[in-house]
Amino acid sequence: MSARKRRPSGGVTRRAVLTLPAVSLVGTVLVQQPAIAQTTPISVVDTSKSTYDREVLLVDGEPFYHSGVQFRYEHQRYQKGWTDAQLKPILQMIAEDGFSVVNIPLWWSQAEPSKDTFDWTDLEKYVDWCGEYGLKLELLWFSHESTGHSMPIRVPDYVWNDYQLVVDSSGTPLQSGDHFLFDKTDPNLLAREQLVLGAVMEHLAAYDTGHTTVGIQVTNEPNVAQLQWGVSSDRSYSSYSNALWDQGGYTDAGQFRRDVLLNYLTELGRVVKDSGYPIYTRTNTVGDARPVAENEALRSQGANTIDFFGYDPYTTNIDTFYKYGIESMWAQGDNFPMVMETFAGTDNAHVTKFNSIAGGAVHNLYAATDGYAASGSSNHGLYNFDPTTHAVTRKQVSFEIRDLNFTINKIRTDLATKAPVEAGGSQVQTYNRAAAASFDVTKRLASLNLNYATTTGGQGIAVERSATEFALISIDNGGTYSFPDTYGTVGSVEVGSYDANDTWVGQGNRSYSVSGGTIDVTVNEGEAVRVMFANVSGPVSGAVYKLKNAVTGGYLDSGSAGSLTTGAGTIYDDQDWILTQGADGAWTIENVRAGRSYLDTEPNNVVIWNDGYIGPDTKWSVEPASGGFRFNNQAADRSYLYATSTGQVQWNTGATDNSTVWILERR
C-alpha cells in the first residue's frame, strides 16, 4: 500500500553550496564519511555519578550549566517575513539576559532545498551569531515531520514524491489541511534522512571549529500515527508497517508506536554519534509514544544513541516543574531531566524555572518571541514585538527571568554538578519555591541545618561546597541565612561570584551578626555571598555521614570480609557511617550495615571494619582541616586515615596532605 503527496512548490530558496551525486537509497543507509575525525565527543551526558552526584552535561570535558530559550529564526524569517536586521537583535537580547544556550530549529528544507543540493547559509549564520554573542547553540532538527506534522515548507519537494505517508486502516493518508505525516516504518525515508543529517553534522565538523554547537534535538515533538491537534490512527497500515507488525508479533499498538519511534530516533542519533561532530542528543515527545523506559533498556546495554527524552509542560503549575526531575517519567534511570519547552511569557515564568532548578531539572523557555502571536504578545513569548515594525521590547517577566539568570549564573558550576537535597543530593538546598511573601524555614544541607528567612518574597539557594565554604544566593528579593553558632568560627564573608572556572571572584566584604544562637548573613536581591569558616566544630555525635575524600572524590565504602575502598557515591548503606563521641572525647566510626562495625587499624597501614571490638585502634580524634576534617587514630604510632589514588584506604604516620582530608556529608 503506498501513499504519496506532491508538495506545492515555493519552498525556501537560498544559495546552494554543496551538491551530491544522485544515489539509490533503497535498503541502504548512506552517511557521508566524517570530514574531520573527532575522537573525543564535543559534548556528552556524564551519567556515571562517580565525580558528581547527578547526571551532568559536559562540553569539551567541562561541566556546562544549561539555561535555554528557543529562537524561531526560521519561522519569523520565512513564514512571517522578518529580516535578519530585525532578527539578530533578539539573539543579542537573549545573551544580555543571561541565557547560556539558545535552541534554534533547522528545517530539512533549509539544509537541503532540493535533492542532493545542500545549503549551509542558515546553519553557518546560527553558528556565527551565537559565537558573536557568547551563546552555545542547540540545534532543533525539524526533519521529515515536526510537531506531528509533515509540513510543505519544511520538507523538500522530492521527499513528497519518494517516500511513504502514514495511512489508516482504509489506506487513506492522515491529513489536516495540507499537512500529512511521513511513515517512520519506511526504511528508505530513514536512509535518506540519515544521509541529510549526516551532511549537517559533517558540515558542523568542518565549520564549527570553536564548538559553539553543543547539542541537537533529534526531531521535534515526533509522532508515529497522529497529526498533533488533529486526526490519528492506532498505527500506520502501510505495507512497511504491516510487515513490521506481523514480524514482531505485535498485539499492542501503543508498544508498536513506541518501538517504531525509538528505532527511528536511535538510527538518527547514531548518525550524530558517529559523525565528525559528536554531541549530545535529546528528543521531546508528545502523546503516548514516549519510549523512555525502552531507551533506558537500550542504555543498560550500551546501545542507546538518544541521550535523554523530555516533554513540553505548558502549564503555570509550579509543582509540575518541581516534580519533573524528582518523580516524573523523565527522572527514571539515567535520563537527564530537561524541560524542553514551556511558557516564557506568563507572569510566573521565573518561578516555574526556579522550581525546575529546585527539583534538579534544567529549563528551556519557548520562545524569545512568539511569531504566531498576532498582537506581538502572548504567554509563549519572553519578549513583545510590534506586529508592523517588528521592533522587540522586554516585558515585566523578562526582567524577572533576566534577574534569575544573572543570579544563578554566579553559582552555575555548582548547579550543573550538584543535585538539590530534595532531588537526592546533599550539597544544594533551595528555599521558598512558591515565592511566598513571608518565608522562614530551616532545611538540611550536608553538614548542618541552615535557615532562610524573607519578608519580601525572596527565594534562596545555598550550596555547601565543603565543610568550611558555603555559597548563598537570593533571587527576586533579599533574605537572611542563619547558621547555628555552634557550627564553627567565621573566617570571612564576601559578596562576589564564581567565574567560568569555578573560581571565587570577591567584590567586597559583607557584615554578619552573631546573636541568639545563630550566625546571620543577609543576602540582597541578585547577590551571591561566600561564607568561609576558619574552623568548624565537628560532626554531631550519633549522626550518620558519608565520608568523601577531598582528593579522590570517592566515598568511604565497606566491602566484604572487612575490606574498605573509596568509590562513587551510592544510595546503599555500606557508605553510611555513624560517628559517635565517647566520654573520653574520642570518636568511633561505625558502618550502618548489619554485621559491619568499627573502623579499625591493623599493622602495615591496613584499615578494616571489624565485628564490634572497641579499643585504641578503633578510636579517632576528629580534627578540622581546610575543606573538611582529618581522622587521627588513637593507637600508638598510627595517625591519619587517607585514601590512595587507586581507591585504597590506609593509615599513615603523621602526613597531613589533602589525601587525609574528608568531607562529611550528613545523611
C-alpha positions in Angstrom: 0.0 0.0 0.0 1.5 3.3 -1.0 0.6 6.9 -0.5 2.5 9.9 -1.9 1.7 13.6 -2.0 3.5 16.2 -4.2 4.3 19.3 -2.1 3.4 22.7 -3.5 6.3 24.5 -5.0 7.7 27.6 -3.4 9.9 26.4 -0.6 12.9 28.1 1.0 15.4 29.5 -1.6 19.0 30.4 -0.9 22.4 29.8 -2.4 23.5 26.2 -3.0 27.0 25.4 -1.8 27.2 21.6 -1.9 25.8 19.2 -4.5 25.9 15.4 -4.1 25.5 12.9 -7.0 22.2 11.1 -7.2 22.2 7.7 -5.5 19.8 4.9 -4.8 18.8 4.6 -1.2 16.6 1.5 -1.3 17.6 -0.8 1.5 20.8 1.2 2.1 21.9 3.6 4.9 24.2 6.1 3.3 26.1 8.6 5.5 28.9 10.8 4.5 32.3 10.0 6.0 33.4 12.3 8.7 35.1 15.4 7.3 37.2 15.7 10.5 38.0 13.0 12.9 36.7 13.8 16.4 37.8 11.1 18.7 36.6 12.9 21.9 32.9 13.9 22.0 32.3 17.6 22.0 29.5 17.1 24.5 28.2 14.2 26.5 26.0 13.4 29.4 28.0 12.0 32.2 25.7 9.5 33.9 28.3 7.8 36.0 27.8 9.8 39.2 31.4 9.0 40.0 32.7 12.6 40.1 29.3 14.3 40.6 26.1 13.3 42.4 23.8 13.8 39.4 23.8 13.4 35.6 26.0 16.3 34.2 26.3 17.8 30.8 29.9 18.1 29.8 31.1 20.4 27.0 34.7 19.9 25.9 35.1 17.9 29.1 33.9 20.6 31.5 30.5 20.9 33.3 28.0 23.0 31.4 25.0 24.7 33.0 22.2 24.6 30.5 19.8 27.6 30.7 18.0 27.9 27.4 15.4 29.7 25.3 14.1 28.9 21.8 14.7 31.4 19.0 12.4 30.8 16.0 14.6 32.4 13.3 13.2 30.2 10.5 9.5 30.7 11.3 9.8 34.5 11.6 12.2 34.8 8.6 10.5 32.5 6.1 6.9 32.5 7.2 6.4 35.9 8.8 8.8 38.0 6.6 11.2 39.3 9.2 14.6 40.4 8.1 18.0 39.5 9.5 18.4 43.1 10.7 15.2 42.6 12.7 16.0 39.1 14.0 19.7 39.4 15.0 19.0 41.9 17.9 16.7 39.2 19.5 19.7 37.0 19.8 21.7 39.8 21.4 18.9 40.3 24.0 19.0 36.6 24.8 22.7 36.9 25.5 22.2 40.1 27.5 19.6 38.3 29.6 22.0 35.7 30.9 21.0 32.6 29.0 23.7 30.1 28.3 22.2 28.3 25.3 19.8 29.1 22.5 17.6 26.4 20.8 17.2 27.1 17.0 15.3 25.0 14.6 16.8 23.8 11.3 14.3 22.6 8.7 15.2 19.7 6.4 14.4 22.1 3.5 16.9 24.7 4.9 19.7 22.2 4.8 18.6 20.5 1.5 16.4 22.8 -0.6 16.4 20.3 -3.5 17.6 16.8 -3.8 21.4 16.4 -3.3 21.8 20.2 -3.2 22.8 21.4 0.3 22.7 25.0 1.6 24.6 25.9 4.7 23.7 29.6 4.8 21.4 29.4 7.8 23.4 26.8 9.7 26.5 28.9 9.4 24.5 32.0 10.4 23.3 30.3 13.6 26.9 29.3 14.5 28.3 32.8 13.7 25.6 34.8 15.5 25.7 32.6 18.6 29.5 32.7 18.7 29.4 36.5 18.4 27.2 36.8 21.4 28.9 34.1 23.5 26.0 31.7 23.4 26.0 27.9 22.9 23.8 26.6 20.1 21.4 23.7 20.4 20.0 22.7 17.0 16.4 21.5 16.8 16.3 19.2 13.8 12.9 19.7 12.2 13.1 16.7 10.0 10.5 14.8 7.9 8.0 15.9 10.5 7.8 18.4 13.3 5.1 18.8 15.9 3.5 15.7 14.5 3.0 17.3 11.1 4.9 16.9 7.8 4.7 20.5 6.5 5.2 21.5 2.9 7.6 24.4 3.7 9.8 22.4 6.0 10.4 19.3 3.8 11.9 19.3 0.3 9.7 18.7 -2.7 11.3 15.4 -3.7 10.6 13.8 -0.4 6.8 14.1 -1.0 7.2 12.0 -4.2 9.6 9.4 -3.0 8.5 8.2 0.5 5.6 6.6 2.3 2.9 8.6 4.2 1.0 7.3 7.2 -2.3 5.7 6.2 -5.2 4.5 8.2 -6.8 1.0 8.0 -8.7 2.0 4.9 -5.5 3.1 3.1 -6.3 6.8 3.4 -3.4 9.1 4.3 -3.8 11.1 7.5 -4.4 14.7 6.5 -5.0 18.0 8.2 -5.2 20.9 5.7 -2.1 20.5 3.5 -0.2 18.6 6.3 0.4 14.9 6.2 2.7 12.6 8.2 5.5 10.6 6.8 5.7 7.0 7.8 8.6 6.1 10.2 8.5 2.5 9.1 9.7 3.4 5.6 13.4 2.3 5.6 14.1 4.4 2.5 12.9 7.6 4.3 15.1 6.7 7.2 18.1 6.1 5.0 17.6 9.4 3.2 17.2 11.4 6.4 20.3 9.8 7.8 22.2 11.0 4.7 20.9 14.5 5.1 21.5 14.7 8.9 25.0 13.2 8.3 25.7 16.0 5.9 24.6 18.6 8.5 26.9 17.0 11.1 29.9 16.9 8.8 29.5 20.5 7.8 29.5 21.4 11.5 32.7 19.4 11.9 34.3 21.5 9.2 32.8 24.8 10.1 32.1 25.0 13.8 35.7 24.6 15.0 35.0 26.7 18.1 32.4 24.1 19.3 29.6 26.6 19.5 27.1 23.9 18.8 26.7 21.6 21.8 23.6 19.6 21.3 20.9 18.5 18.9 17.2 17.7 19.4 16.5 14.8 17.1 13.1 15.7 15.6 10.6 18.0 17.3 7.6 16.6 19.2 7.6 13.4 16.9 4.6 11.3 16.3 4.1 7.9 14.7 0.4 7.8 13.7 -1.1 11.1 14.8 -1.2 14.6 13.4 -0.8 16.6 16.6 -4.0 18.5 17.4 -5.8 16.6 14.6 -6.5 13.2 13.1 -4.9 10.0 14.2 -4.8 6.2 13.7 -3.7 3.5 16.1 -0.8 2.9 13.7 0.1 3.2 10.0 -1.3 0.5 7.8 1.3 0.9 5.0 2.9 -2.2 3.6 6.1 -1.4 5.6 4.2 -1.0 8.8 2.1 -4.1 8.3 5.2 -6.2 7.7 6.8 -4.9 10.9 3.6 -5.6 12.9 3.5 -9.1 11.6 7.2 -9.8 12.0 7.2 -8.6 15.6 4.1 -10.5 16.6 2.5 -7.3 18.0 -0.9 -7.1 19.5 -0.4 -3.7 21.3 -0.5 -0.7 19.0 0.9 1.5 21.8 4.0 -0.6 22.2 4.4 -0.7 18.4 4.3 3.1 18.2 7.0 3.4 20.9 9.2 0.8 19.3 8.8 2.4 15.8 9.6 5.8 17.2 12.6 4.7 19.3 14.1 2.8 16.4 13.8 5.8 14.0 15.3 8.2 16.6 18.1 5.8 17.6 19.2 5.4 14.0 19.2 9.2 13.5 21.1 9.5 16.8 23.7 7.1 15.6 24.5 9.4 12.7 25.2 12.2 15.2 27.3 10.0 17.5 29.3 8.5 14.6 29.9 11.8 12.8 32.9 14.1 12.9 30.9 16.3 15.3 29.6 14.1 18.1 27.3 15.9 20.6 24.6 15.1 23.0 21.2 14.1 21.6 17.7 14.7 23.0 14.1 14.4 21.9 10.9 16.0 23.2 7.8 13.8 22.9 4.0 14.2 22.8 1.1 11.9 23.1 1.7 8.3 24.3 4.7 7.5 22.2 7.2 8.2 24.9 9.8 5.4 24.8 11.8 6.5 27.9 11.8 3.1 29.6 12.7 1.4 26.3 15.6 3.9 25.9 16.8 3.1 29.4 16.8 -0.6 28.5 18.9 0.3 25.5 21.2 2.4 27.7 21.7 -0.6 30.1 23.1 -2.5 27.0 25.2 0.4 25.9 23.1 0.7 22.7 21.2 4.0 23.1 22.1 6.9 20.9 19.5 9.3 22.3 20.9 10.7 25.5 17.7 11.8 27.0 14.0 12.3 26.5 11.7 15.1 27.8 8.5 16.9 27.1 7.0 20.4 27.0 4.9 21.1 30.1 3.0 24.1 29.1 1.5 25.0 32.5 1.8 27.5 35.2 1.6 24.9 38.0 4.9 25.1 39.9 4.7 21.6 41.3 4.8 20.2 37.7 8.3 21.7 37.3 9.4 20.8 40.8 8.5 17.1 40.4 9.9 17.0 36.8 13.3 16.0 38.0 12.2 14.0 41.0 9.3 11.7 40.4 8.2 12.2 36.8 8.7 9.8 33.8 11.7 12.0 32.9 13.6 11.2 36.1 13.8 7.4 35.6 17.1 5.7 35.2 19.9 7.9 33.8 17.6 10.1 31.8 18.8 13.7 32.2 15.8 15.7 33.3 15.3 18.7 31.0 12.2 20.8 30.4 12.3 21.0 26.7 9.8 23.9 26.1 7.3 25.8 28.3 5.7 29.2 28.7 8.2 32.1 28.6 5.7 34.9 28.9 3.5 34.1 31.8 3.7 36.2 35.0 5.3 33.4 37.0 7.7 32.1 34.3 10.6 32.9 36.6 9.0 31.0 39.4 8.4 27.9 37.3 12.1 28.0 36.2 13.2 28.2 39.9 11.1 25.1 40.6 12.8 23.2 37.8 16.1 24.0 39.5 14.7 23.0 42.9 13.7 19.6 41.5 17.0 19.0 39.8 15.9 19.7 36.2 17.3 22.2 33.6 14.9 24.5 31.8 14.2 25.8 28.3 11.7 28.5 27.5 9.5 28.8 24.4 10.3 31.2 22.9 12.2 34.5 22.8 9.3 36.0 20.6 6.1 34.2 19.7 5.9 34.7 15.9 2.4 33.2 16.0 1.0 35.9 18.2 -1.0 38.4 16.0 -0.7 41.1 18.7 3.0 40.5 19.3 2.5 39.4 22.8 1.5 36.0 24.3 2.2 33.6 27.2 4.6 31.8 24.9 6.9 34.8 24.2 9.5 36.2 26.6 9.6 39.5 24.7 6.9 41.5 22.9 7.1 42.8 19.4 5.3 45.3 17.2 3.4 43.4 14.5 4.0 46.1 12.0 7.6 47.3 12.6 8.8 44.0 14.3 10.5 46.1 17.0 11.2 43.9 20.0 10.8 45.1 23.6 11.0 43.5 27.0 8.0 42.9 29.2 7.9 42.6 33.0 8.5 38.9 33.3 11.5 39.1 31.0 13.2 41.3 33.6 12.4 38.7 36.3 13.9 36.0 34.1 17.0 38.1 33.4 17.5 38.7 37.2 17.1 35.0 37.9 19.6 34.1 35.2 22.1 36.6 36.4 21.9 35.3 40.0 22.1 31.6 39.3 25.0 32.1 36.9 27.0 33.2 39.9 26.9 29.6 41.1 26.4 27.9 37.8 29.0 25.1 38.2 27.5 24.1 41.5 24.1 23.9 39.9 25.5 21.9 36.9 27.2 19.4 39.1 25.3 19.0 42.4 21.8 17.7 42.8 19.5 19.5 45.2 18.8 17.8 48.5 15.2 17.1 47.6 16.3 15.5 44.3 18.7 13.1 46.0 21.8 15.3 46.6 23.2 16.7 49.8 25.0 19.9 48.9 22.4 22.2 47.3 19.3 23.4 49.1 16.6 25.6 47.8 14.2 27.9 49.7 10.7 29.4 49.1 10.0 27.8 45.8 6.4 29.1 45.9 7.8 32.7 46.2 5.7 33.4 49.3 5.9 36.9 50.6 6.9 35.6 54.1 9.1 32.6 54.5 11.1 31.4 57.5 12.3 27.7 57.2 15.2 25.7 58.3 16.4 22.9 55.9 19.2 20.4 55.9 22.5 20.7 54.0 25.2 18.1 54.1 26.8 19.2 57.4 24.2 21.4 59.1 20.7 22.8 59.4 20.5 26.2 57.6 17.7 28.7 57.9 16.5 31.1 55.2 14.0 33.9 56.1 12.5 36.7 54.0 9.5 39.0 54.3 9.7 40.3 50.7 9.3 37.1 48.6 12.9 36.3 48.2 14.0 32.8 47.0 17.2 31.3 48.2 19.7 28.7 47.1 22.5 27.6 49.4 25.5 25.4 48.4 27.8 23.6 50.8 31.0 23.5 48.7 32.9 22.0 51.6 32.6 21.8 55.4 34.2 25.3 55.5 32.8 27.0 52.4 29.2 28.0 51.6 27.8 29.9 48.6 24.5 31.7 49.2 22.2 33.5 46.7 18.9 35.3 46.9 16.6 35.8 44.0 13.7 38.2 43.3 14.2 39.8 46.7 16.6 39.6 49.6 16.7 37.2 52.6 18.8 36.2 55.6 20.6 32.9 56.1 21.2 31.8 59.7 23.9 29.2 60.6 23.9 27.6 64.1 26.6 29.4 66.0 27.9 26.1 67.3 29.0 25.1 63.7 32.3 27.0 63.8 34.2 30.3 63.6 33.6 32.5 60.6 36.7 33.4 58.7 35.3 35.7 56.0 32.0 36.8 54.4 32.3 38.3 50.9 30.0 39.4 48.1 31.0 38.2 44.6 30.6 35.3 42.2 32.2 32.1 40.9 33.6 32.6 37.4 33.6 30.2 34.4 36.5 28.3 36.0 34.5 28.0 39.3 37.0 30.3 41.0 35.6 32.8 43.5 35.9 36.5 42.5 35.3 38.7 45.5 33.8 42.2 45.3 34.0 43.2 49.0 33.3 42.1 52.5 29.8 41.6 53.9 29.0 42.2 57.5 27.3 39.5 59.6 25.9 39.2 63.1 26.1 36.6 65.9 23.3 36.6 68.4 20.6 34.3 69.8 22.5 31.2 68.8 22.8 31.9 65.1 25.3 33.5 62.7 23.2 35.7 60.4 24.2 36.7 56.9 21.9 39.0 54.8 22.0 38.4 51.0 20.4 41.1 49.0 18.4 40.5 45.7 20.7 39.2 43.0 23.7 38.7 45.2 26.0 35.8 45.8 27.7 35.7 49.1 30.5 33.3 50.1 30.9 32.3 53.8 34.2 30.8 54.8 34.7 29.2 58.2 38.1 29.4 59.7 37.3 26.2 61.5 34.3 24.1 62.2 33.4 22.5 65.5 33.0 19.0 64.1 30.4 16.3 63.5 27.3 15.7 65.6 27.7 12.7 67.8 25.3 9.9 66.8 24.6 11.3 63.3 25.1 9.4 60.1 27.5 10.6 57.4 29.0 9.8 54.1 32.8 10.4 54.1 34.1 11.8 50.9 37.8 12.1 50.3 38.9 15.6 49.3 41.4 14.4 46.7 39.9 11.4 45.0 36.2 12.4 45.4 35.5 8.8 46.3 33.3 7.8 49.3 34.5 5.5 52.1 32.8 2.2 51.3 32.7 -1.0 53.2 33.0 -4.3 51.3 33.1 -8.0 52.2 35.3 -9.5 54.8 36.4 -6.3 56.4 37.5 -4.6 53.2 37.4 -0.9 52.6 37.7 1.2 49.4 36.7 4.6 48.1 34.3 4.7 45.3 31.5 6.5 43.5 28.6 7.7 45.7 25.7 5.3 46.0 22.5 5.1 48.0 23.5 1.9 49.7 24.2 1.7 53.4 27.7 0.4 53.0 28.7 4.0 52.6 26.8 5.3 55.6 28.8 5.7 58.9 27.7 6.6 62.4 30.1 9.0 64.1 29.9 8.7 67.9 31.9 10.6 70.5 32.7 8.8 73.8 33.1 10.2 77.3 36.9 10.3 76.7 36.3 12.7 73.7 37.4 10.1 71.1 35.2 9.1 68.2 34.2 5.7 66.8 33.2 5.4 63.1 30.7 2.5 62.7 29.2 1.2 59.4 25.4 1.2 59.3 25.1 -2.1 57.5 24.2 -5.0 59.7 27.2 -7.2 60.6 29.8 -4.5 59.9 31.1 -2.4 62.7 34.0 -0.1 63.5 36.9 1.3 61.5 39.9 -0.5 62.9 43.6 0.0 62.2 45.8 -3.1 61.7 49.6 -3.4 61.2 51.2 -2.4 57.9 49.0 0.6 57.3 45.9 -1.5 56.9 42.4 -0.2 57.8 39.4 -2.6 58.1 35.9 -2.7 59.5 35.6 -5.1 62.4 32.9 -7.2 64.1 32.4 -4.9 67.1 35.7 -4.7 69.0 36.4 -1.3 70.6 39.9 -0.3 71.6 42.6 2.4 70.9 42.9 1.2 67.3 39.1 1.8 66.7 39.1 5.3 68.3 39.8 8.5 66.4 40.2 12.2 67.1 38.4 14.5 64.6 40.5 17.5 63.6 39.1 20.4 61.5 41.1 21.0 58.2 40.7 23.3 55.3 37.8 21.8 53.3 36.8 19.1 55.8 38.2 17.0 58.7 41.1 14.6 59.5 40.7 11.4 61.4 43.7 10.6 63.7 43.9 7.1 65.1 44.5 6.8 68.8 46.7 3.7 68.6 50.5 4.4 69.2 52.4 5.1 66.0 49.3 5.3 63.9 47.9 8.6 62.5 45.7 9.8 59.8 43.1 8.0 57.7 43.8 8.6 54.0 42.8 7.4 50.5 45.2 6.5 47.7 44.7 7.3 44.0 43.7 3.7 43.4 40.9 3.7 46.0 42.7 2.0 48.9 42.1 3.2 52.4 45.1 3.2 54.8 46.5 4.9 57.8 49.8 7.0 57.8 52.3 8.0 60.5 51.6 11.8 60.5 51.5 13.2 57.0 48.7 15.9 56.6 48.4 16.3 52.8 45.0 16.7 51.3 44.5 12.9 50.9 43.9 12.9 54.6 41.0 15.4 54.4 37.5 14.0 54.4 34.3 15.9 53.7 31.4 14.9 55.9 28.0 14.7 54.1 25.3 14.3 56.6 22.6 11.7 55.7 
